[in-house]
C-alpha cells in the first residue's frame, strides 16, 4: 500500500564526489518493500523545483524501520536534497513500482552509475534465500562506483571502469567474467549498458530483468511522462515497472 510519510534523516554520508546516502527513519511501521521499488521525494525549500524526484531504494532495515537512499547530484532538485542534514525530514511517497523477481541460483547483478544503488538490497534479498550473487558494477571512473565494501559482504564483486581507474579497464560487458556461469541477470543503469546486457543474455538464453530509469514525475501512472514502448503496448515505467523482463521492452531489443 502506497503511503505519503515524513521520514526523519538519521544519517547523511558523502559517497565520493557525485553521490551521497541518506538513511531515514519511518515514524512507525514501514510497509513491506520489494527490491527494485523506488520512492518519490518531495523537494522542499525552493520554488524552482515543483515535482517530486524518483529515487531508488538502496537498502532496507525492516527491524529499525529505516531506508537508505543513494542520490546523485545532477540538477537543482538533487542539489537541494544534498543540503539536507541529520534531523531534517524527508517527505516520501512509497513504496512504488514493481521490483525484481529474485530469480535463479547463480544470479549476476549488473549496475552502472546511479543504477548501482538498488542492487545492494536486491543482493540482500538473494542472500536471505541462501544465494550468493555476483555483482558487476561499472562507471566511467572509480569515483562513480560506490559502496563496494557493502557489496563484498554479501556477494562476489566485479568492477569495470571506462578509464581503468578501478577494476577491469573497459565496459561491464567486456569484463572477462561477464556471462561466466550465471542463470539469471538483473541490470540497472544507462540504457546502452542495459541494452548490451539484455542482448547478450538473450543470445545465451539467460533470463534478464532490467530496471528502467525513465523520467518519473508522479510515480503512479497519472502524468504519462515515463511511458515506454513494449510488446504489450505503451506502459508507464513508474506503475508497470520500473523492472521489466528485458525481452518485452522495445529499447532493449
Secondary structure, DSSP 8 states (H G I E B T S, - for coil): --EEEEEEEEEEEEETTTEEEEEEE-SS------TT-EEEE---S-SS--S-EEEEEEEEETTTTEEEEEEE--SHHHHHHTT--TT-EEEEEEEESB------SSEEEEEEGGGGTTHHHHHHHHHHTT--EEEEEEESSGGG---HHHHHTTEEEEEEETTSSSSEES-GGGSTTTTSS-SEEEEES-HHHHHHHHHHHHHHT-EEEEE-----SSSSSSS-TTEEEETTEEEEHHHH-BEEEGGGBGGG-
